[in-house]
Amino acid sequence: MQVVAKAYWLPKKGHEEAEYEDAFAPDSVTLETDLFRCAIADGATEASFSKQWARTLVREWENGSLTKEQFVADISRLQENWRRGFTEVRQRGKLAWYAEQKAEFGAFAALVGFVLHHDRHEAGADEPGDSEAGNSAVQDDIAEPADSAAQEAPAEQAKVPAEAPQLEVPWWEAVAVGDCNLFQLRGGKLLTAFPLTTSAQFTGGPFLVSTRGTAGNDLLRHLRVAHGDWQPHDTFYLMTDALAAWFLRCCEAGEQPWDVLEQVLGTADPQEEFSSLVRGLREQKLLHNDDVTLLAIHVDQALVAAAATAPPLIAWEEPAADDTGAAAPADPTDTPQGGEQES
């Protein structure tokens, strides 16, 4: 399959580029591949070192060190690496006392990780029948803490469903924690919104992936997983919360915001046009003043079977926020070795 992916971004109004706390991976690629991984993350502004934590998460997802099947255990490993990294930095005297205090609160980030697969999975004869055409994605079930097995499982044993979806076509899968969002477009129509499906769900207080504590049932309970099919010329957009909320509000008003994005991204200087679009939406009070990130992915393939179908996407329930702390010091000190960090 051929994949073309490009990220576009803009920091908050009144902030410098160095203060931008979202993250994305990759930046820009055009390649032929059988497997493509990408991610975006939104570092919590109120917490310290969230920019570095967001970068760690997207980098680890892109290189395959953070996976759906071992998500909780992988986050637990990243948390431990983060803790070791900050301990080493403290011992070297690289952090001011106030930075150490802020670091104790932890870093937080929302995340969407996305994978495109070129291979196909044959549906078994005993699999549930397809639903009507037009719905592309289904959200997978994840064990809730009410389940005794989930309550007792340590982080290294807590897993999400590992089975590949029973699709007879090339497929995609995604994971999400927090309020970054994925959108899938086909033939001028919106097929998928994940994990949030309405603008009202953007309340500003999502559960976030944290450097603090031990990854376990809280993270597993708030992790969302989805999969679906793709066809030639499908477009996927990964967005951080401010842009995703605007996108869904437009959809709810009967508009087609993807037309606006396609027009902007098709210009000679799409980054500048994207920045102008965001500034204009902010001036009109249509977009919350926050860091904004869009990762646009276009996929193509010469021959693809007819699309598989699945039930509509399930809405995501939004938990209370847990992010605290303050802005990171000027010297980011990409603290942990190997790209991991701690609280």
C-alpha positions as CSV (number, residue, x, y, z in Angstrom):
1,M,0.0,0.0,0.0
2,Q,1.1,3.6,-0.5
3,V,0.9,5.9,2.4
4,V,1.3,9.7,2.4
5,A,1.3,11.3,5.9
6,K,2.0,14.8,6.9
7,A,1.6,16.7,10.2
8,Y,0.5,20.3,10.6
9,W,0.5,22.2,13.8
10,L,0.3,25.6,15.6
11,P,1.0,26.6,19.2
12,K,-1.5,28.4,21.3
13,K,-2.1,32.1,20.5
14,G,0.5,34.2,22.4
15,H,2.9,31.3,22.8
16,E,6.2,30.5,21.1
17,E,6.9,27.4,19.1
18,A,9.1,26.2,21.9
19,E,6.1,26.1,24.1
20,Y,4.1,23.8,21.8
21,E,3.2,20.7,23.9
22,D,1.5,18.4,21.4
23,A,3.5,15.7,19.7
24,F,3.2,13.6,16.5
25,A,5.1,10.9,14.7
26,P,6.0,10.7,11.9
27,D,6.4,14.3,10.6
28,S,6.2,13.7,6.9
29,V,6.4,10.4,4.9
30,T,5.6,9.0,1.5
31,L,6.2,5.3,1.3
32,E,5.2,1.9,0.1
33,T,4.7,-0.4,3.1
34,D,2.7,-3.4,4.4
35,L,2.4,-1.8,7.9
36,F,2.3,1.9,8.9
37,R,2.2,3.2,12.5
38,C,1.6,6.8,13.6
39,A,0.4,8.7,16.6
40,I,-0.4,12.1,18.0
41,A,-0.4,13.2,21.7
42,D,-1.5,16.2,23.6
43,G,0.6,17.1,26.6
44,A,-1.3,18.6,29.5
45,T,-0.5,22.3,29.8
46,E,-1.0,22.4,33.5
47,A,1.6,19.7,34.2
48,S,5.4,19.8,34.1
49,F,7.4,18.0,31.3
50,S,4.2,16.9,29.5
51,K,5.8,17.9,26.2
52,Q,8.6,15.4,26.7
53,W,6.1,12.7,27.8
54,A,3.9,13.3,24.8
55,R,6.9,13.0,22.5
56,T,7.9,9.8,24.3
57,L,4.5,8.2,23.7
58,V,4.3,9.0,20.0
59,R,7.9,7.9,19.4
60,E,7.4,4.6,21.2
61,W,4.1,3.9,19.3
62,E,5.7,4.7,16.0
63,N,8.6,2.3,16.5
64,G,6.4,-0.5,17.8
65,S,7.7,-0.4,21.4
66,L,4.2,0.7,22.6
67,T,1.5,-1.7,21.3
68,K,-2.2,-2.3,21.7
69,E,-1.8,-5.9,22.9
70,Q,0.6,-4.9,25.7
71,F,-0.5,-1.3,26.2
72,V,-0.7,-1.3,30.0
73,A,2.6,-3.3,30.5
74,D,4.3,-1.0,27.9
75,I,3.2,2.1,29.7
76,S,4.3,0.7,33.0
77,R,7.8,0.1,31.5
78,L,7.9,3.7,30.2
79,Q,6.9,5.0,33.6
80,E,9.7,3.1,35.2
81,N,12.2,4.4,32.6
82,W,10.9,7.9,33.2
83,R,11.4,7.6,37.0
84,R,15.0,6.3,36.5
85,G,15.7,9.1,34.1
86,F,14.6,11.8,36.4
87,T,16.5,10.2,39.3
88,E,19.7,10.4,37.2
89,V,19.0,14.0,36.3
90,R,18.5,14.9,39.9
91,Q,21.7,13.2,41.0
92,R,23.6,15.1,38.4
93,G,22.1,18.4,39.7
94,K,20.5,19.2,36.3
95,L,17.2,20.3,37.8
96,A,16.5,23.4,39.9
97,W,14.6,22.7,43.1
98,Y,11.3,24.1,41.7
99,A,11.6,21.9,38.7
100,E,12.1,18.9,41.0
101,Q,8.9,19.8,42.8
102,K,6.9,20.2,39.6
103,A,8.3,16.9,38.3
104,E,6.9,15.1,41.4
105,F,3.4,15.9,40.2
106,G,4.0,13.9,37.0
107,A,3.4,14.5,33.3
108,F,0.2,13.8,31.4
109,A,-0.9,13.4,27.8
110,A,-3.8,12.2,25.7
111,L,-2.9,9.8,22.9
112,V,-4.2,8.2,19.7
113,G,-2.1,5.5,18.2
114,F,-3.0,4.3,14.7
115,V,-1.9,1.4,12.5
116,L,-2.7,0.6,8.9
117,H,-2.4,-3.0,7.8
118,H,-2.1,-4.1,4.2
119,D,-2.7,-7.8,4.9
120,R,-6.1,-9.4,5.0
121,H,-7.8,-11.6,7.6
122,E,-10.3,-14.2,6.5
123,A,-13.5,-14.2,8.4
124,G,-14.4,-17.6,9.8
125,A,-17.7,-19.4,9.0
126,D,-18.8,-19.0,12.6
127,E,-18.1,-15.3,12.8
128,P,-21.1,-12.9,13.3
129,G,-22.6,-11.7,10.1
130,D,-21.9,-8.3,8.6
131,S,-24.1,-5.4,9.3
132,E,-25.4,-3.0,6.6
133,A,-22.8,-1.3,4.5
134,G,-21.5,2.2,5.4
135,N,-20.2,1.6,8.9
136,S,-16.5,1.0,8.9
137,A,-15.4,0.8,12.5
138,V,-16.1,-1.1,15.6
139,Q,-14.9,-0.5,19.1
140,D,-13.5,-3.6,20.8
141,D,-14.6,-4.8,24.2
142,I,-12.1,-4.3,27.0
143,A,-12.3,-6.0,30.4
144,E,-13.7,-3.6,33.0
145,P,-12.4,-3.5,36.7
146,A,-15.7,-4.9,37.7
147,D,-14.5,-8.1,36.3
148,S,-12.7,-10.0,39.1
149,A,-9.9,-11.1,36.7
150,A,-9.2,-7.6,35.7
151,Q,-9.3,-6.4,39.3
152,E,-6.6,-8.8,40.3
153,A,-4.4,-8.7,37.2
154,P,-1.0,-6.9,37.7
155,A,0.0,-4.3,35.1
156,E,2.3,-6.7,33.3
157,Q,-0.6,-9.1,32.8
158,A,-3.3,-6.7,31.9
159,K,-4.0,-6.9,28.2
160,V,-6.5,-5.7,25.6
161,P,-7.9,-8.1,23.0
162,A,-5.0,-9.4,20.9
163,E,-7.0,-11.1,18.1
164,A,-6.9,-9.5,14.7
165,P,-10.4,-8.4,13.5
166,Q,-12.1,-10.8,11.1
167,L,-12.0,-8.6,8.1
168,E,-11.6,-9.8,4.5
169,V,-9.9,-6.6,3.4
170,P,-7.0,-4.4,4.4
171,W,-7.7,-3.0,7.8
172,W,-6.7,-0.5,10.4
173,E,-6.7,-0.4,14.2
174,A,-6.4,2.3,16.8
175,V,-6.0,2.9,20.5
176,A,-7.0,6.0,22.4
177,V,-6.7,7.4,25.9
178,G,-8.1,10.9,26.4
179,D,-9.5,13.4,23.9
180,C,-7.3,13.2,20.8
181,N,-9.4,11.9,18.0
182,L,-9.3,9.8,14.8
183,F,-11.6,10.5,11.7
184,Q,-11.9,8.3,8.6
185,L,-13.2,9.8,5.4
186,R,-14.3,8.0,2.2
187,G,-16.0,9.4,-0.9
188,G,-16.7,12.7,0.7
189,K,-18.4,11.2,3.8
190,L,-17.3,10.7,7.4
191,L,-17.2,7.0,8.3
192,T,-15.5,7.0,11.7
193,A,-15.0,9.2,14.7
194,F,-13.0,7.7,17.5
195,P,-13.0,7.7,20.5
196,L,-15.2,10.8,20.8
197,T,-18.3,11.0,18.5
198,T,-19.9,14.3,19.6
199,S,-18.6,17.7,20.4
200,A,-20.3,17.7,23.8
201,Q,-17.8,15.0,24.9
202,F,-15.0,17.5,24.8
203,T,-15.3,18.8,28.4
204,G,-11.7,19.5,29.1
205,G,-11.2,16.9,31.8
206,P,-10.3,13.6,30.2
207,F,-8.3,10.8,31.8
208,L,-4.8,11.0,30.5
209,V,-1.8,8.7,30.2
210,S,0.5,9.7,33.2
211,T,4.1,9.1,34.3
212,R,2.8,8.7,37.8
213,G,2.1,5.5,39.7
214,T,1.7,2.1,38.2
215,A,-0.2,1.5,35.0
216,G,-3.0,-0.9,35.7
217,N,-6.8,-1.1,35.9
218,D,-7.4,2.7,35.8
219,L,-5.6,2.9,32.5
220,L,-7.1,-0.3,31.2
221,R,-10.6,1.0,32.0
222,H,-10.1,4.3,30.1
223,L,-8.3,2.7,27.1
224,R,-10.4,2.5,23.9
225,V,-9.6,0.3,21.0
226,A,-11.2,0.2,17.5
227,H,-10.7,-1.3,14.1
228,G,-12.1,-1.1,10.6
229,D,-11.4,-1.5,6.9
230,W,-9.8,0.9,4.5
231,Q,-10.2,1.3,0.7
232,P,-8.1,3.2,-1.9
233,H,-8.2,6.9,-1.5
234,D,-9.4,6.8,2.1
235,T,-8.2,9.7,4.3
236,F,-7.6,9.5,8.0
237,Y,-7.2,12.6,10.2
238,L,-5.7,12.4,13.7
239,M,-6.4,15.6,15.7
240,T,-5.8,17.0,19.1
241,D,-8.8,18.1,21.1
242,A,-9.4,21.7,20.0
243,L,-9.5,20.9,16.3
244,A,-11.4,17.7,16.8
245,A,-14.1,19.5,18.8
246,W,-14.5,22.1,16.0
247,F,-14.6,19.3,13.4
248,L,-17.5,17.5,15.2
249,R,-19.4,20.8,15.8
250,C,-19.3,21.4,12.0
251,C,-20.5,17.9,11.3
252,E,-23.4,18.4,13.8
253,A,-24.3,21.6,12.0
254,G,-24.6,19.7,8.7
255,E,-21.3,21.1,7.4
256,Q,-18.4,19.1,5.8
257,P,-15.3,20.4,7.6
258,W,-13.1,17.9,5.6
259,D,-13.8,20.0,2.5
260,V,-12.1,23.0,4.3
261,L,-9.2,20.9,5.3
262,E,-8.7,19.3,1.9
263,Q,-8.7,22.7,0.3
264,V,-6.1,24.0,2.8
265,L,-3.9,21.0,2.5
266,G,-4.0,21.1,-1.3
267,T,-2.4,24.5,-1.5
268,A,1.3,25.3,-2.4
269,D,2.1,26.0,1.3
270,P,-0.3,23.9,3.4
271,Q,1.4,24.6,6.7
272,E,1.0,28.3,6.3
273,E,-2.6,27.9,5.1
274,F,-3.3,25.6,8.0
275,S,-1.9,28.2,10.4
276,S,-4.1,30.9,8.8
277,L,-7.1,28.7,9.1
278,V,-6.5,28.0,12.8
279,R,-5.9,31.7,13.5
280,G,-9.1,32.7,11.7
281,L,-11.2,30.1,13.7
282,R,-9.7,31.4,16.9
283,E,-10.6,35.0,16.0
284,Q,-14.1,33.9,15.3
285,K,-14.3,32.1,18.7
286,L,-14.9,28.8,16.8
287,L,-11.7,27.2,18.1
288,H,-10.5,27.0,21.7
289,N,-7.1,28.6,22.1
290,D,-4.9,25.5,22.5
291,D,-2.1,23.8,20.8
292,V,-3.5,22.4,17.5
293,T,-2.2,19.4,15.7
294,L,-3.5,17.6,12.5
295,L,-1.9,14.4,11.2
296,A,-3.3,13.7,7.7
297,I,-2.9,10.2,6.2
298,H,-3.9,9.2,2.7
299,V,-3.8,5.6,1.7
300,D,-4.0,3.9,-1.7
301,Q,-3.7,0.4,-3.2
302,A,-4.3,-0.9,-6.7
303,L,-6.6,-3.8,-5.8
304,V,-8.7,-4.0,-2.7
305,A,-11.7,-6.2,-2.0
306,A,-15.1,-4.8,-1.2
307,A,-15.2,-3.1,2.2
308,A,-16.0,-5.1,5.3
309,T,-18.7,-3.8,7.5
310,A,-19.1,-3.5,11.2
311,P,-21.5,-2.0,13.8
312,P,-21.3,1.8,14.4
313,L,-18.7,3.1,16.8
314,I,-19.6,3.1,20.5
315,A,-19.4,6.5,22.3
316,W,-16.6,7.0,24.8
317,E,-17.4,7.8,28.4
318,E,-15.3,10.6,29.7
319,P,-13.7,10.3,33.2
320,A,-12.5,13.0,35.6
321,A,-9.2,14.8,35.0
322,D,-6.1,13.9,37.0
323,D,-3.5,16.3,35.7
324,T,-1.7,18.7,38.0
325,G,1.6,20.6,38.1
326,A,3.0,23.6,36.3
327,A,4.8,24.6,33.2
328,A,8.1,22.9,32.4
329,P,11.3,24.9,32.9
330,A,12.9,26.5,29.8
331,D,15.5,23.7,29.6
332,P,13.4,20.6,28.6
333,T,16.3,18.2,29.3
334,D,14.9,15.2,27.4
335,T,15.5,13.5,30.7
336,P,15.1,9.8,30.5
337,Q,17.5,7.7,28.4
338,G,15.9,5.9,25.5
339,G,13.1,8.5,25.4
340,E,11.2,7.7,28.6
341,Q,10.5,9.9,31.6
342,E,9.0,10.0,35.2
343,S,6.9,11.7,37.8
